[in-house]
């Protein structure tokens, strides 16, 4: 969820394996789908049904659409990137409260795997504000084709991880899931607070000026 800014020069190379690898690693670190496994398991334990295919498709759509139209969409609604990131931080914070305290905020009565797979799983857990902002940033460094390949590789990993959540549950066991849910819930809460405070500070500072 950390926002990375590209610093290298713009390149017009249409297809470059080195750039694909670099962009893939950047997105892998930002998406952090491996580190989010306890969150997925926690959502499943709370009754939410997560569809691997729908999560993968929604994540890819978020990333690709934002790659081409992100800045335009935010300008259309007169929303700054800081506001977008701060709002995402609030949603992530609510999810962390569920994990740590067992408080239910999301209505799971109709968790068919459709809406839940899109929100909150695909967004903001996987393709969060930091990830989407990163996608915009790396356009300054890599050709669009290379970024698209990197996105495809990462969403493939997302599919494989969510598809095998039952295996992760068996390996961890009930006690392991409980411990990891609380631990990563606190980590997720810290990330949400940092995401919110850092962006709200820039918004307040801009308003004062």
trRosetta pair geometry for C-beta under 8 A, 3 or more apart (Angstrom, degrees):
i j d omega theta_ij theta_ji phi_ij phi_ji
1 30 6.8 122 -54 -164 18 70
1 32 7.1 -56 -19 18 72 134
1 92 7.7 47 -114 -103 156 166
1 128 5.1 -19 -114 79 95 147
1 129 7.5 45 -156 59 91 74
1 130 4.0 116 -174 29 52 145
1 131 7.0 -56 -109 -33 49 81
1 191 5.5 91 56 -180 146 125
1 195 6.2 -56 152 -78 128 130
2 29 7.9 -39 48 133 109 103
2 30 6.6 -118 56 -113 69 79
2 130 5.7 106 59 -171 10 145
3 85 7.4 -36 -57 -112 132 145
3 130 4.7 -123 -65 -141 70 83
3 133 5.0 -21 -127 94 111 131
3 134 6.1 -158 -143 -63 55 82
3 137 7.4 122 180 -25 85 149
4 26 6.1 -127 72 -159 159 110
4 30 6.7 -108 2 -72 114 122
4 134 5.0 46 44 -123 87 107
4 137 6.3 -176 96 88 64 150
4 138 7.5 30 96 -59 107 97
5 137 5.0 -119 -125 -156 48 138
6 137 5.0 159 -3 150 89 85
6 138 4.9 130 -57 -108 128 45
6 139 7.7 -162 15 45 151 38
6 140 4.5 169 80 68 129 102
6 141 3.8 -137 -166 -25 136 120
6 142 7.8 -132 -121 -5 149 80
7 141 7.5 27 44 -82 34 124
8 11 7.7 -4 125 -28 115 105
8 140 7.8 150 68 117 62 86
8 141 4.5 77 59 -130 100 105
9 141 7.6 93 72 -122 25 63
10 140 5.8 -83 -83 -173 87 54
10 141 7.0 -108 -103 -95 43 23
11 16 7.5 -30 133 3 145 152
11 19 6.9 -133 72 -95 151 150
11 141 6.9 21 8 172 99 44
11 142 6.6 -9 50 -119 111 32
11 143 6.1 -79 97 -41 89 85
12 143 6.6 77 -161 -89 23 110
13 16 4.5 40 128 -42 135 124
13 19 6.7 150 83 -5 125 150
13 143 5.6 -129 79 -24 56 132
13 146 7.6 41 98 -38 92 133
14 143 5.5 -155 -120 164 28 163
14 145 5.3 37 -179 28 69 147
14 146 8.0 163 160 -34 31 89
15 20 7.8 8 -164 -45 64 121
15 143 7.4 -85 -56 76 33 143
15 145 5.7 -61 -78 115 73 136
15 146 6.7 158 -125 -71 40 83
15 149 8.0 81 -133 -23 85 147
16 19 3.9 59 85 16 112 112
16 20 6.5 177 88 -15 56 83
16 142 7.9 -137 54 -144 115 90
16 143 7.2 114 10 21 103 118
16 146 5.8 -19 46 -90 81 135
17 20 5.5 -53 -145 36 33 115
17 21 6.3 35 156 -20 66 104
18 21 5.8 -53 -150 35 30 111
18 22 6.4 28 152 -17 64 107
19 22 5.6 -53 -144 38 34 112
19 23 6.1 30 158 -15 67 107
19 141 7.9 -176 -145 133 107 88
19 142 4.9 150 178 -126 117 105
19 143 7.0 70 122 23 156 86
19 146 4.5 -17 113 -163 112 159
20 23 6.0 -58 -144 41 27 106
20 24 6.0 31 155 -23 63 110
20 146 4.8 -127 -75 -154 70 87
20 149 5.0 -31 -132 92 118 129
20 150 5.7 -170 -159 -62 63 87
20 153 7.9 103 171 -10 100 142
21 24 5.6 -56 -146 35 27 114
21 25 6.4 27 156 -19 63 105
22 25 6.0 -55 -151 33 29 109
22 26 6.5 30 152 -19 63 106
22 142 7.3 -176 83 -77 109 130
23 26 5.6 -52 -148 35 34 114
23 27 6.3 27 157 -12 67 108
23 138 5.9 122 -124 167 97 147
23 142 5.1 -16 -68 -33 129 174
23 146 5.7 129 8 138 148 97
23 147 5.4 -125 -171 -103 154 58
23 149 7.9 95 77 72 129 83
23 150 3.7 -103 111 -60 105 163
24 27 6.1 -60 -148 42 28 105
24 28 6.0 34 153 -26 65 109
24 149 7.7 -57 -65 113 106 82
24 150 4.1 -143 -71 -136 64 89
24 153 5.1 -14 -126 76 122 141
24 154 6.4 -176 -148 -51 73 95
25 28 5.5 -52 -143 34 30 116
25 29 6.4 30 158 -18 64 104
26 29 6.1 -59 -155 34 27 108
26 30 6.4 16 154 -10 64 112
26 134 6.7 -172 152 172 109 128
26 138 6.3 140 103 -85 157 144
26 150 7.7 13 51 178 92 147
27 30 5.7 -59 -142 44 34 108
27 31 5.7 31 161 -18 71 110
27 63 7.9 51 -143 -140 132 142
27 131 7.3 69 -144 -149 75 96
27 134 7.2 162 -97 115 65 131
27 135 7.7 52 -102 -82 107 81
27 150 5.5 132 11 149 138 110
27 151 6.7 -138 -147 -90 170 54
27 154 4.8 -87 119 -59 122 158
28 31 6.1 -54 -136 40 23 106
28 32 7.9 94 156 -65 48 38
28 33 7.9 -73 -151 16 63 94
28 154 5.8 -149 -77 -110 67 106
28 157 7.3 33 -117 49 96 163
29 32 6.7 12 174 -64 33 80
30 130 6.1 -152 -160 122 105 101
30 131 4.8 141 140 -102 117 76
30 134 5.1 -97 -110 17 168 168
31 126 5.8 11 -157 -168 91 76
31 127 7.3 -16 -115 -78 91 54
31 131 5.9 68 -82 -112 62 135
31 154 5.7 141 -4 -179 159 127
31 158 7.1 -90 170 -72 141 109
32 35 4.3 -33 174 41 103 117
32 36 5.8 109 114 -28 83 97
33 36 5.5 -61 -145 39 34 113
33 37 7.5 69 152 -52 60 75
33 126 6.3 24 -93 -124 91 101
33 154 7.7 152 -12 -178 130 85
33 157 6.1 150 57 120 147 103
33 158 5.1 -139 -111 -100 155 71
33 161 5.2 165 145 27 117 163
34 37 6.2 -20 -172 -23 38 110
34 161 6.9 -135 -87 -112 53 142
35 184 7.3 170 172 -133 78 124
36 39 4.7 -49 -169 37 72 120
36 40 6.2 78 133 -25 84 95
36 125 5.8 119 -156 170 141 104
36 126 6.8 -152 64 -84 172 70
37 40 5.6 -53 -150 34 36 113
37 41 6.4 34 155 -17 67 105
37 161 6.5 -114 -89 -178 97 116
37 165 7.4 178 -153 -118 86 82
37 168 5.6 -123 -176 -170 128 162
38 41 5.6 -54 -146 39 35 113
38 42 6.2 40 153 -24 66 105
38 99 7.8 78 134 -147 100 135
38 177 7.2 163 -136 -147 82 61
38 180 4.0 -136 -111 140 133 109
38 181 5.6 -164 176 -82 105 48
38 183 7.5 -47 168 66 172 88
38 184 4.2 127 76 31 140 152
38 185 8.0 -107 127 -38 121 69
39 42 5.5 -52 -148 34 31 114
39 43 6.5 32 153 -19 64 103
39 95 6.9 37 -154 154 115 126
39 99 6.8 -60 -116 -81 71 142
39 125 6.1 -175 123 -145 145 130
39 184 6.3 -116 -50 126 80 129
39 185 7.9 136 -96 -82 80 63
39 188 6.5 105 -86 -73 123 150
40 43 5.9 -55 -152 34 31 110
40 44 6.5 29 151 -16 64 106
40 50 6.3 -55 -158 4 95 173
40 121 7.2 64 -109 -130 85 109
40 125 7.9 134 -68 152 76 154
40 161 7.7 147 4 135 165 104
40 162 6.4 -138 -149 -111 151 81
40 165 5.8 -117 128 -113 124 130
41 44 5.6 -55 -150 37 33 112
41 45 6.3 36 151 -22 66 105
41 165 6.4 178 -82 -167 76 107
41 168 6.6 -118 -70 107 124 117
41 169 6.0 157 -128 -86 117 91
41 172 7.4 -10 -127 50 170 153
41 177 5.4 -124 143 -140 138 110
41 180 7.5 44 61 90 139 122
41 181 7.0 -113 92 -78 103 99
42 45 5.6 -52 -148 34 32 113
42 46 6.5 27 153 -17 64 106
42 98 7.2 131 148 115 121 101
42 99 4.9 2 -173 -111 164 94
42 177 7.7 168 -73 177 65 95
42 181 4.5 129 -88 -129 113 109
42 185 7.3 122 -100 -71 167 104
43 46 5.8 -58 -151 37 32 109
43 48 4.4 -46 164 55 90 133
43 50 6.5 78 102 -50 124 121
43 95 8.0 -26 -77 -151 105 108
43 116 7.4 154 171 -180 127 120
43 120 7.8 -153 -106 66 140 101
43 121 7.0 -171 98 -80 174 100
44 47 7.9 142 -179 7 31 8
44 48 6.1 -90 -88 69 34 76
44 49 7.5 66 -122 -102 76 34
44 50 6.2 -74 -75 5 94 110
44 165 6.6 142 -32 147 157 145
44 169 7.9 -84 87 -75 145 135
45 177 7.0 143 -61 153 142 135
45 181 7.5 -48 33 -92 150 149
46 98 6.6 -6 -83 171 158 124
46 104 6.9 159 -162 -109 121 96
46 106 7.7 83 128 62 139 110
46 108 6.3 -158 135 -71 89 152
47 108 4.2 87 93 158 120 150
47 111 6.2 123 125 42 84 145
48 106 7.3 13 -74 105 125 139
48 108 5.7 -105 -69 -125 70 108
48 111 4.5 -112 -125 -173 60 150
48 116 4.7 179 -162 -162 110 152
49 111 5.4 142 19 129 79 94
49 112 6.5 -51 61 169 126 18
49 113 4.1 -60 110 -67 102 91
49 116 6.6 117 61 60 56 144
50 55 6.2 21 -179 -48 95 134
50 113 6.3 142 -131 -132 7 83
50 116 6.5 -103 -89 119 63 112
50 117 5.7 126 -149 -96 59 81
50 121 5.7 128 -128 -90 111 160
50 162 6.0 -113 131 -161 122 117
50 165 7.3 73 68 -12 127 161
51 54 3.9 51 88 21 120 111
51 55 6.2 169 83 -16 60 84
51 113 3.9 89 -35 169 104 115
51 114 7.2 23 9 -72 139 41
51 117 4.6 -40 43 -80 89 149
52 55 5.9 -60 -145 38 26 110
52 56 6.2 24 159 -18 64 110
52 159 5.2 86 171 -151 104 67
52 162 4.2 165 -108 101 84 110
52 163 4.4 46 -107 -69 163 74
53 56 5.8 -58 -148 37 27 110
53 57 6.2 23 158 -15 65 109
53 159 7.2 43 -89 -129 43 108
54 57 5.8 -54 -142 40 31 109
54 58 6.0 29 159 -18 66 110
54 113 6.3 129 30 147 146 87
54 114 6.3 -125 -149 -120 162 46
54 117 3.8 61 102 121 117 157
54 118 7.0 -73 155 -50 106 75
54 122 7.9 -103 133 -43 73 128
55 58 6.0 -59 -144 40 25 108
55 59 6.1 26 157 -20 64 109
55 117 4.6 -113 -63 -167 73 94
55 118 7.9 -153 -103 -70 52 36
55 121 5.2 -63 -117 122 112 129
55 122 5.3 -173 -149 -68 62 91
55 126 7.2 103 179 -3 102 152
55 158 6.5 -138 124 151 106 115
55 159 7.6 163 80 -94 96 59
55 162 5.5 122 61 -54 149 176
56 59 5.9 -56 -146 36 26 110
56 60 6.3 23 157 -16 63 108
56 155 5.1 109 -160 173 82 99
56 156 7.7 60 -145 -89 127 28
56 158 5.4 157 -103 95 78 110
56 159 4.2 16 -81 -74 141 97
56 162 7.4 -149 -47 39 91 135
57 60 5.9 -58 -149 38 28 109
57 61 6.3 28 155 -19 65 108
58 61 5.7 -55 -147 37 31 111
58 62 6.3 34 154 -22 65 104
58 117 6.2 148 4 129 142 89
58 118 4.6 -157 -132 -111 156 74
58 121 7.8 89 74 86 139 92
58 122 3.6 -74 106 -89 119 172
58 123 7.3 -116 148 -7 113 91
58 127 8.0 -146 126 20 80 131
59 62 5.8 -53 -150 33 30 112
59 63 6.4 22 157 -13 64 109
59 122 4.6 -140 -63 -143 71 95
59 123 7.9 165 -100 -45 61 74
59 126 5.0 -42 -111 107 124 138
59 127 5.0 162 -142 -28 73 117
59 155 5.3 169 95 -117 115 104
59 158 5.7 -49 55 121 165 173
60 63 5.9 -60 -147 40 30 107
60 64 5.9 20 161 -12 68 113
60 151 6.4 112 -134 153 76 110
60 152 7.4 47 -124 -97 120 54
60 155 4.5 15 -69 -96 97 168
61 64 6.1 -59 -136 43 26 103
61 65 5.7 22 167 -15 66 114
62 65 6.3 -61 -140 41 18 105
62 66 6.0 11 163 -12 59 116
62 122 6.2 159 -14 154 138 109
62 123 5.6 162 -107 -59 155 119
62 127 4.1 128 100 112 141 161
62 132 6.8 -82 157 -89 100 110
63 66 6.1 -63 -144 42 22 106
63 67 6.2 33 154 -32 61 106
63 127 5.6 -126 -56 -119 84 131
63 131 7.2 -63 -98 144 97 111
63 132 7.2 -139 -107 -102 55 69
63 135 5.7 -178 -156 -94 77 152
63 151 4.9 171 122 -138 140 126
63 155 7.5 -145 24 -57 142 118
64 67 5.4 -48 -149 25 31 118
64 68 6.9 8 161 -1 62 106
64 148 7.0 52 -112 -119 99 88
64 151 6.4 139 -67 138 81 165
65 68 6.5 -73 -156 46 29 95
65 69 5.7 -41 175 42 70 109
65 70 7.6 115 120 -61 64 72
66 69 6.9 -82 -116 64 23 66
66 70 3.8 50 -168 -75 71 110
66 73 7.5 -74 -114 27 66 139
66 127 7.8 165 8 176 144 124
66 132 4.6 -79 175 -151 165 99
66 135 5.5 85 104 82 109 142
66 136 6.9 -82 152 -52 94 91
67 70 6.8 61 -37 -17 11 113
67 135 5.0 -92 -85 164 78 118
67 136 7.3 -166 -121 -78 41 52
67 139 6.9 144 -162 -71 79 118
67 144 7.1 122 156 -142 123 93
67 147 6.3 159 -140 126 139 136
67 148 7.6 163 115 -77 171 75
67 151 7.5 -83 -46 -56 145 150
68 144 8.0 57 -83 -141 86 131
69 72 4.8 -66 -164 52 71 115
69 73 5.4 76 135 -32 93 100
70 73 5.9 -57 -147 32 26 109
70 74 6.5 18 161 -12 63 107
70 132 6.2 166 -124 171 136 100
70 135 6.9 137 -34 90 154 110
70 136 5.0 -111 80 -75 145 115
71 74 6.0 -58 -150 39 30 108
71 75 6.3 27 154 -16 66 109
71 136 6.3 119 -49 -136 93 132
72 75 5.8 -58 -146 40 30 109
72 76 6.1 40 153 -31 65 105
73 76 5.5 -50 -149 26 30 117
73 77 6.9 3 162 4 62 104
74 77 6.6 -71 -152 49 29 92
74 79 4.8 -103 -156 77 74 89
74 80 7.0 73 172 -123 120 11
74 81 6.4 6 -153 -69 164 63
74 84 6.2 -65 -114 -46 117 139
75 78 7.1 24 -170 -83 36 38
75 79 8.0 -103 -57 44 17 62
79 83 5.1 -124 -165 80 82 128
79 84 5.6 91 147 -57 119 93
80 83 4.7 99 57 3 79 101
80 84 7.1 -142 97 -4 44 87
80 203 7.0 161 70 -101 140 96
80 206 7.9 135 -92 61 175 168
81 84 5.4 -55 -150 37 35 116
81 85 6.2 34 154 -18 68 106
81 129 7.8 134 -176 -176 74 105
81 133 5.7 93 -165 -109 123 117
82 85 5.8 -55 -146 38 30 109
82 86 6.2 30 155 -20 65 108
82 199 4.2 170 -162 -165 77 91
82 200 7.6 160 164 -67 105 26
82 202 4.8 -129 -120 83 150 118
82 203 5.0 -177 121 -57 132 93
82 206 7.8 154 43 2 157 139
83 86 5.7 -54 -144 36 29 111
83 87 6.4 31 156 -20 64 106
83 199 7.4 -172 -57 156 20 119
83 203 6.3 98 -71 -97 75 136
84 87 6.0 -56 -151 34 27 110
84 88 6.6 26 152 -16 62 107
84 129 5.4 159 128 -130 86 116
84 132 7.7 -88 143 83 134 133
84 133 7.8 151 91 -63 124 106
85 88 5.7 -55 -151 37 33 113
85 89 6.4 41 149 -27 64 104
85 129 3.8 157 -111 144 61 146
85 130 6.7 76 -130 -60 109 63
85 133 6.7 -5 -74 -34 115 140
85 195 5.9 -132 164 -179 94 94
85 199 4.4 -178 87 -84 112 159
86 89 5.4 -50 -153 29 34 118
86 90 7.0 39 149 -24 62 97
86 195 7.2 173 -104 136 39 79
86 196 5.2 80 -145 -136 72 61
86 199 4.1 -146 -59 96 89 123
86 200 5.1 106 -120 -60 137 80
86 203 6.8 -43 -27 -14 152 142
87 90 5.8 -47 -158 25 36 113
87 91 7.1 33 148 -15 64 101
87 129 7.5 132 62 -69 75 138
88 91 5.8 -53 -154 35 39 111
88 92 6.3 36 151 -16 69 107
88 123 7.8 -83 -123 -180 108 88
88 124 4.2 150 -155 -123 99 155
88 128 5.4 125 172 -168 138 85
88 129 3.6 -171 26 -24 154 115
88 130 7.9 -153 101 -12 148 69
88 195 6.7 -76 91 150 92 140
89 92 5.7 -55 -146 40 33 111
89 93 6.2 39 152 -26 65 105
89 129 7.2 -53 -37 26 73 140
89 192 4.8 133 -169 -164 73 66
89 193 7.4 143 -180 -64 118 11
89 194 7.9 -145 -132 72 128 46
89 195 3.6 -174 -95 98 114 107
89 196 3.5 -170 118 -58 145 80
89 199 6.9 177 -11 32 140 126
90 93 5.6 -53 -150 32 30 115
90 94 6.7 33 152 -21 63 101
90 192 7.4 126 -76 -174 13 112
90 196 6.3 95 -57 -97 65 126
91 94 5.8 -52 -154 31 33 112
91 95 6.7 33 149 -17 64 103
91 119 7.9 -73 -163 -164 145 101
91 120 6.0 -178 165 -123 115 119
91 124 5.2 116 83 19 129 126
92 95 5.6 -53 -153 35 35 113
92 96 6.4 38 150 -21 66 104
92 124 5.7 -84 -56 92 94 123
92 125 7.3 141 -108 -88 89 58
92 128 6.9 27 -65 -126 129 133
92 188 6.2 -138 172 175 97 95
92 191 6.6 -74 144 97 143 100
92 192 4.0 -167 99 -95 104 109
92 195 6.8 51 48 46 142 147
93 96 5.6 -53 -150 34 33 113
93 97 6.7 39 150 -24 64 100
93 189 6.2 71 -134 -134 67 66
93 192 3.7 171 -67 144 75 148
93 193 6.8 96 -99 -58 115 63
93 196 6.9 -4 -40 -30 134 139
94 97 5.7 -48 -154 27 35 114
94 98 7.0 38 148 -19 62 99
94 105 5.1 -89 179 70 111 168
95 98 5.7 -51 -159 30 37 114
95 99 6.7 33 147 -18 67 105
95 120 5.8 -160 -76 125 130 161
95 125 7.1 -161 -175 -79 177 103
95 188 6.6 -75 97 147 100 142
96 99 5.5 -54 -150 36 38 112
96 100 6.1 23 159 -11 71 110
96 185 5.0 133 -159 -171 69 70
96 186 7.3 118 -171 -83 114 17
96 188 4.1 -170 -92 99 108 103
96 189 3.7 168 149 -68 151 76
96 192 5.8 -139 -2 2 138 140
97 100 6.2 -60 -137 43 29 100
97 101 5.6 -25 -178 30 68 113
97 103 5.4 -34 142 53 100 120
97 105 6.9 68 79 -26 118 129
97 185 7.9 151 -52 -176 9 113
97 189 7.3 99 -57 -98 57 113
98 101 7.4 -72 -117 57 12 74
98 102 7.0 33 -170 -131 49 15
98 103 5.8 -104 -98 70 51 65
98 104 6.5 65 -123 -102 102 37
98 105 6.0 -105 -65 15 109 96
98 106 7.3 -13 -80 9 153 98
98 185 7.7 -138 77 -131 55 122
99 181 5.2 -150 -164 176 92 82
99 182 7.0 176 147 -94 86 31
99 184 6.9 -77 166 89 152 78
99 185 3.0 -166 107 -100 116 117
99 188 6.6 70 37 46 150 137
100 182 5.9 85 -123 -140 60 65
100 185 3.9 -179 -55 129 77 135
100 186 6.0 97 -95 -62 124 69
100 189 6.6 -3 -27 -39 141 138
104 108 7.4 -79 -158 -6 122 111
106 111 7.9 70 136 -81 115 120
106 116 7.8 95 164 -112 143 97
106 120 7.3 -112 -83 -5 145 116
107 110 7.1 20 123 27 102 84
107 111 8.0 -176 113 -49 57 91
108 111 4.5 -26 -156 -19 67 130
108 116 7.9 43 -123 -84 73 136
110 115 7.4 42 110 29 98 133
111 115 7.4 -106 -124 65 52 96
111 116 4.7 41 -150 -39 91 142
112 115 7.1 75 43 16 87 85
112 116 7.5 166 52 12 46 105
113 116 6.2 -55 -114 55 22 107
113 117 5.4 35 172 -35 58 117
114 117 6.1 -59 -147 27 12 109
114 118 7.1 -3 155 -7 53 106
115 118 6.0 -65 -156 39 33 105
115 119 6.5 -40 172 51 72 84
116 119 7.4 -85 -132 78 24 46
116 120 7.5 -28 -157 24 60 59
116 121 6.3 57 149 -11 67 113
117 121 5.4 -48 -148 51 34 134
117 122 6.3 44 148 -23 60 105
118 121 7.1 72 40 51 9 86
118 122 5.1 -39 -142 34 37 124
118 123 6.8 -13 166 31 64 91
119 122 7.1 -59 -62 52 43 84
119 123 5.7 -33 -94 75 77 82
119 124 7.9 29 -132 -15 80 62
120 123 7.1 -93 -152 98 45 43
120 124 6.3 -36 -161 29 86 64
120 125 5.6 89 141 -25 85 103
121 125 5.4 -45 -147 41 33 131
121 126 6.6 22 155 -8 61 108
122 125 7.4 68 34 51 7 88
122 126 5.5 -51 -145 45 36 118
122 127 5.9 -2 165 24 71 106
123 126 7.2 -71 -69 55 40 75
123 127 5.2 -44 -84 75 82 91
123 128 6.9 145 -143 -90 64 41
124 127 7.3 -96 -138 87 43 52
124 128 4.0 66 178 -116 86 79
124 129 6.4 -6 -143 -18 124 76
125 128 6.7 -102 123 -60 0 101
126 131 7.3 -15 140 -1 50 169
126 158 6.2 56 -145 -126 146 133
127 131 5.0 -125 -147 90 49 139
127 132 6.1 72 170 -57 89 91
128 131 5.1 100 51 9 63 102
128 132 7.1 -128 103 -2 32 91
129 132 5.9 -58 -144 40 30 108
129 133 6.1 28 159 -17 66 109
129 195 6.9 124 60 -171 125 127
130 133 5.8 -57 -145 39 28 109
130 134 6.2 34 153 -24 63 107
130 195 6.9 -98 -45 -117 112 118
131 134 5.5 -55 -151 33 30 115
131 135 6.6 36 151 -24 63 100
132 135 5.6 -44 -153 26 35 116
132 136 7.0 35 149 -15 61 99
133 136 5.7 -52 -158 34 38 112
133 137 6.3 39 146 -23 67 107
134 137 5.3 -55 -147 35 36 114
134 138 6.2 26 161 -17 71 105
135 138 6.5 -55 -141 35 26 102
135 139 7.4 43 153 -35 55 96
135 147 7.2 108 -151 -175 79 129
135 151 7.8 46 -119 -84 117 117
136 139 6.1 -47 -169 8 35 117
137 140 6.4 -50 178 16 48 109
137 141 8.0 16 137 1 69 106
138 141 5.3 -61 -159 43 61 106
138 142 5.5 0 159 22 95 109
138 147 6.2 146 107 -105 115 119
139 142 7.1 -77 -117 59 26 70
139 144 7.0 18 -130 -85 92 76
139 147 6.8 -25 -88 -47 66 161
142 146 4.6 -109 175 83 114 126
142 147 5.3 135 100 -54 121 90
142 150 7.8 32 128 -6 163 141
143 146 4.8 91 63 6 82 104
143 147 7.3 -153 95 -5 43 87
144 147 5.6 -58 -151 37 36 112
144 148 6.3 39 152 -23 69 105
145 148 5.7 -53 -149 33 31 113
145 149 6.7 31 153 -17 64 102
146 149 5.8 -51 -151 34 33 110
146 150 6.4 34 150 -19 64 106
147 150 5.5 -55 -150 37 34 114
147 151 6.3 38 151 -22 66 103
148 151 5.6 -50 -148 33 32 114
148 152 6.5 35 152 -21 64 104
149 152 5.6 -53 -150 34 33 114
149 153 6.5 34 152 -19 65 104
150 153 5.8 -52 -149 34 31 111
150 154 6.4 26 155 -15 64 109
151 154 5.9 -62 -149 40 30 108
151 155 6.2 21 159 -14 68 108
152 155 6.2 -57 -141 39 27 103
152 156 6.5 35 155 -25 61 105
153 156 5.7 -54 -156 29 29 116
153 157 7.0 29 149 -16 62 102
154 157 5.6 -51 -156 33 38 112
154 158 6.6 44 145 -23 66 101
155 158 5.0 -41 -149 30 44 121
155 159 6.6 50 150 -22 66 97
156 159 5.7 -50 -154 31 33 112
156 160 6.6 31 150 -17 64 105
157 160 5.7 -54 -147 37 35 111
157 161 6.3 34 156 -20 67 106
158 161 6.0 -58 -149 35 28 109
158 162 6.3 14 161 -7 65 111
159 162 6.3 -65 -145 44 26 101
159 163 5.8 29 158 -24 65 115
160 163 5.7 -55 -141 37 25 115
160 164 6.4 1 165 1 61 114
161 164 6.4 -80 -153 48 23 93
161 165 7.4 56 149 -65 61 75
162 165 5.8 -8 -159 -37 41 110
164 167 4.4 -27 179 28 92 121
164 168 6.4 98 124 -21 82 91
165 168 5.4 -52 -150 38 41 112
165 169 6.2 45 150 -24 69 103
166 169 5.5 -52 -149 33 33 115
166 170 6.6 34 152 -19 65 102
167 170 5.8 -52 -151 34 33 110
167 171 6.4 31 152 -18 65 107
168 171 5.7 -55 -147 37 33 111
168 172 6.1 20 160 -10 68 111
169 172 6.2 -61 -141 44 27 102
169 173 7.9 117 166 -59 53 15
169 177 6.5 15 -135 -73 73 133
170 173 7.4 22 -178 -68 28 56
171 176 7.7 -78 113 84 62 160
172 176 3.4 -147 179 101 78 128
172 177 5.0 105 118 -56 128 72
172 180 6.5 -59 -154 5 140 140
173 176 4.7 89 56 12 79 106
173 177 6.9 -146 92 -8 38 89
174 177 5.8 -58 -147 36 28 111
174 178 6.3 29 156 -21 64 107
175 178 5.7 -54 -150 33 31 113
175 179 6.4 26 156 -15 66 106
176 179 5.9 -56 -146 38 31 107
176 180 6.0 22 159 -11 67 112
177 180 6.0 -60 -140 44 27 105
177 181 5.9 35 157 -29 65 108
178 181 5.8 -54 -147 30 24 114
178 182 6.8 17 158 -11 60 105
179 182 6.2 -62 -155 38 29 104
179 183 6.1 22 154 -15 67 114
180 183 5.6 -57 -138 43 33 110
180 184 5.6 17 169 -5 71 113
181 184 6.6 -60 -134 47 18 96
181 185 5.9 30 157 -31 58 113
182 185 5.5 -55 -146 30 25 118
182 186 6.8 24 157 -18 60 101
183 186 6.2 -60 -163 32 29 106
183 187 6.7 25 145 -14 65 106
184 187 5.0 -47 -144 39 45 116
184 188 5.9 50 153 -22 70 102
185 188 5.7 -52 -145 38 29 112
185 189 6.3 34 151 -23 62 105
186 189 5.4 -50 -148 33 33 116
186 190 6.5 35 152 -20 64 102
187 190 5.8 -54 -153 34 32 111
187 191 6.5 32 150 -18 65 105
188 191 5.6 -52 -148 36 34 113
188 192 6.3 36 152 -21 65 106
189 192 5.6 -54 -148 36 31 113
189 193 6.4 31 154 -19 65 105
190 193 5.8 -52 -147 36 31 111
190 194 6.3 29 155 -16 64 107
191 194 5.8 -58 -149 39 29 110
191 195 6.1 31 154 -21 65 109
192 195 5.6 -54 -144 37 29 112
192 196 6.2 24 158 -16 65 108
193 196 5.9 -59 -146 39 28 107
193 197 5.9 16 163 -11 67 113
194 197 6.2 -57 -133 42 25 102
194 198 5.8 21 169 -17 63 114
195 198 6.5 -58 -140 37 18 106
195 199 6.5 0 165 -2 56 117
196 199 6.4 -78 -153 45 22 98
196 200 5.7 14 163 -15 67 117
197 200 5.9 -56 -132 41 27 106
197 201 6.1 35 162 -28 62 106
198 201 6.0 -53 -152 27 24 114
198 202 7.2 19 152 -13 57 104
199 202 5.8 -52 -153 35 38 108
199 203 6.5 38 150 -19 66 106
200 203 5.4 -54 -149 38 38 115
200 204 6.2 38 153 -19 69 104
201 204 5.9 -53 -145 38 30 108
201 205 6.1 31 154 -19 63 110
202 205 5.5 -52 -142 40 32 115
202 206 6.2 34 156 -20 64 105
203 206 5.8 -54 -148 36 29 110
203 207 6.4 29 153 -20 64 105
204 207 5.6 -54 -147 34 32 112
204 208 6.4 33 154 -22 65 104
205 208 5.8 -52 -148 32 31 111
205 209 6.6 28 154 -17 63 105
206 209 5.8 -55 -149 36 34 110
